[in-house]
Amino acid sequence: MAKRLQAMGQPRYIDGFNLTLQHDVVMQPLSWKKPRLVFVNSMSDLFHDEVPLKYLKRVFDVMAEAHWHVFQVLTKRSERLKETAQSLCWPPNVWIGVSVENDDYAYRIDHLSCVPAAVRFLSIEPLLGPITNLSLTHVDWVIVGGESGPFARLVDPKWVRCIRDECVSAGVPFFFKQWGGTRKSTTGRVLDGRTWDELPRSIPQ
């Protein structure tokens, strides 16, 4: 997608997939008067090693100031998240999550548990294998979904049900996003006769 936008001449993607700091849009949420749910850095990772701590702090300060929005921050760089967490402010409207695709990345949950966020969540999407070491002690929400796109790998329903059952047993809200596949519109998101749209209990007002 980044390369496509670069080819289209989009100025914010002039460097393609290389990390670029967009200083001029950091304050933008303060101008949005109507409350909204904001997925932060949907095309990047806020905790990338090349993002300066000063920039990180600025982003978090703005999220705190824009208290009428809810900000969802998702990262695969859980080590950096753990390292910088104590240097950042964690207002109740900032949710932090880590990606966990299979057992190989379950260690990210331990890093997440060290973060003093009001809502901690797991994005288990795409789910690429069974997760047998799923710790939900410090988790407030779990999102699960299969991979989509032309080269999508199939998700085993048993993997999904196992996670769902653990969430139900632990009382953790469970959201099933999609079965995915090469044509995700045909596979839907029904699991065992129903959709699972549970959200975190603690939603800032």
Secondary structure, 3 states (H helix, E strand, C coil): CHHHHHHCCCHHHCCCCCCCCCHHHCCHHHHCCCCCEEEECCCCCCCCCCCCHHHHHHHHHHHHHCCCCEEEEEECCHHHHHHHHHHCCCCCCEEEEEECCCHHHCHHHHHHCCCCCCEEEEEECCCCCCCCCCCCCCCCEEEEECCECCCCCCCCHHHHHHHHHHHHHHCCCEEEEECCECCHHHHCCCECCECCECCCCCCCC
